[in-house]
Amino acid sequence: MNKLFLTDADFATAIKTDHLTSIVGSGTQTLEKACISTQTEIESYLRGKYDLNKLFPVITAWNIAIEYPIDAIVYDVATLSFYTANEIVPASTPIDDAKWTKGDPRDALIVEFMIDLTLYRVHSRVAPNQVPETRIQRRDDAIDFLKRVAKYDITVGWALEVDTRAGSVNWGSNEKQSKIY
């Protein structure tokens, strides 16, 4: 099963397909590697603060020959749609069966940042000194936003990371009170 986060349809919202192909070539390896690097970069800003498993759910390309567990998320290239399994889905079950719920589980901002940073990365691979100004600005905006979110300067609706290690202790104290009678 191929793990994926961004789809061809995602990139089509930001760049013409033939332009992207001219930058990355006909193979998908260059774009896939750029996506992996970009995800790692975004995770580096958010690790220890936000639940990365929820921000980057495991998504696989749908294959009718595979059995899927509850909550499995798949992307169907034929319908350009995401589906989540409501229960164990046996192999040979069509994607339009009641066992699936249609809907994109990804956070829209994370998708946008992934696209912007990935497109900057592939442009800079071809001609580092000739990256379009739009790509540079969108990359800078995405990184600035991620830094501000990491510092909690901006509030987002992302799930916070929960420390589930045994014996973990949260330290803190009450606010100092100067007039106690």
C-alpha positions in Angstrom: 0.0 0.0 0.0 1.3 3.4 -0.9 1.1 6.0 1.9 0.2 9.4 0.7 -0.8 12.8 2.1 -1.0 15.1 -0.9 -2.8 14.2 -4.1 -2.4 15.3 -7.7 -5.7 17.2 -7.2 -4.1 19.1 -4.3 -1.2 20.2 -6.5 -3.6 21.1 -9.4 -5.1 23.9 -7.1 -1.7 25.6 -7.0 0.1 24.8 -10.2 -0.8 23.6 -13.7 -0.1 19.9 -14.1 2.1 20.3 -17.2 4.2 23.0 -15.4 4.7 20.7 -12.4 5.6 17.8 -14.7 8.2 20.1 -16.4 9.8 20.8 -13.0 9.8 17.3 -11.5 9.9 15.2 -14.6 7.6 12.3 -15.6 8.4 10.1 -12.6 6.8 10.6 -9.2 9.9 9.9 -7.1 11.1 13.5 -7.0 7.7 14.8 -5.9 7.3 12.1 -3.3 10.7 12.7 -1.8 9.9 16.5 -1.7 6.6 15.7 0.1 8.4 13.5 2.7 11.0 16.2 3.3 8.3 18.9 3.6 6.2 16.8 6.1 9.4 16.3 8.2 10.0 20.0 8.1 6.5 20.9 9.2 6.6 18.2 11.9 9.8 19.7 13.3 8.0 22.9 14.1 5.0 21.2 15.7 6.6 18.2 17.4 6.0 18.1 21.2 3.2 20.6 20.9 0.5 19.2 18.6 -0.7 15.7 17.9 1.1 14.9 14.7 -0.8 11.6 14.2 -4.0 13.7 13.8 -2.4 16.4 11.7 -0.8 13.8 9.4 -3.2 10.8 9.3 -2.0 7.7 7.5 -3.8 7.7 4.1 -3.4 4.9 1.5 -4.5 4.6 -2.1 -7.7 2.6 -2.1 -7.5 -0.9 -3.5 -10.6 -3.1 -3.7 -8.4 -6.2 -3.1 -7.4 -5.2 0.4 -9.2 -5.6 3.7 -9.2 -2.3 5.8 -9.4 -2.0 9.6 -11.8 0.4 11.3 -10.8 4.1 10.9 -8.6 3.3 7.9 -8.4 6.3 5.6 -8.1 5.8 1.8 -8.0 8.0 -1.2 -9.8 6.9 -4.3 -8.2 8.3 -7.5 -11.3 7.5 -9.6 -13.5 9.8 -7.5 -10.8 12.1 -6.2 -12.2 11.5 -2.7 -11.2 10.4 0.7 -13.0 7.7 2.7 -12.8 6.5 6.3 -13.8 3.0 7.2 -16.7 2.9 9.7 -16.0 -0.8 10.5 -13.7 -3.6 9.2 -14.1 -3.5 5.4 -13.6 -6.8 3.8 -11.7 -7.0 0.5 -13.9 -6.7 -2.6 -16.2 -4.2 -0.8 -16.9 -1.3 -3.2 -15.9 2.2 -2.0 -19.5 3.5 -2.2 -20.6 0.9 0.4 -22.1 2.1 3.7 -19.0 0.8 5.5 -17.2 4.0 4.2 -17.7 7.6 5.1 -16.7 10.1 2.5 -14.8 13.2 3.6 -11.3 14.8 3.7 -9.7 14.2 7.1 -6.8 16.5 6.5 -6.5 20.0 8.0 -6.8 22.6 5.2 -4.0 24.7 6.5 -1.6 21.8 6.8 -2.5 20.8 3.2 -1.9 24.4 2.0 1.5 24.6 3.8 2.5 21.2 2.4 1.8 22.3 -1.1 3.6 25.7 -0.7 6.7 24.2 0.9 6.8 21.3 -1.5 6.5 23.5 -4.6 9.2 25.7 -3.3 11.4 22.7 -2.7 11.0 21.3 -6.2 11.4 24.7 -7.8 14.7 25.3 -5.9 15.9 21.8 -7.0 15.8 22.8 -10.7 17.0 26.4 -10.6 17.9 27.7 -7.0 18.4 31.2 -8.2 15.3 31.4 -10.3 12.6 30.3 -7.9 9.4 32.4 -8.7 8.8 35.2 -6.1 5.3 33.8 -5.4 6.9 30.5 -4.3 9.4 32.2 -2.0 6.7 34.4 -0.4 4.3 31.5 0.2 7.2 29.5 1.7 8.2 32.4 4.0 4.5 32.9 5.0 4.1 29.2 5.8 7.2 29.0 7.9 6.4 32.2 9.7 2.9 30.9 10.5 4.3 27.6 11.7 6.9 29.3 14.0 4.1 31.5 15.5 1.9 28.5 16.1 4.8 26.6 17.7 5.2 29.5 20.1 1.4 29.6 20.7 1.3 33.2 19.4 -1.5 32.0 17.1 -4.3 29.8 18.3 -5.3 27.0 16.0 -7.9 24.2 16.5 -5.3 21.4 16.3 -5.2 18.7 18.9 -2.5 19.2 21.4 0.0 16.4 22.1 -0.8 14.5 25.2 2.0 13.0 27.2 1.0 9.4 27.8 4.3 8.2 29.3 3.9 6.3 32.5 4.9 8.4 35.5 4.9 11.7 33.7 4.4 14.7 35.9 3.2 18.1 34.9 4.9 20.9 36.8 3.5 24.2 37.7 2.2 26.3 40.5 -0.5 28.7 41.5 -0.2 32.4 40.7 1.6 34.3 43.4 -0.7 36.0 45.8 0.6 39.1 47.6 -2.4 39.9 49.9 -3.6 36.8 51.7 -5.3 37.4 55.1 
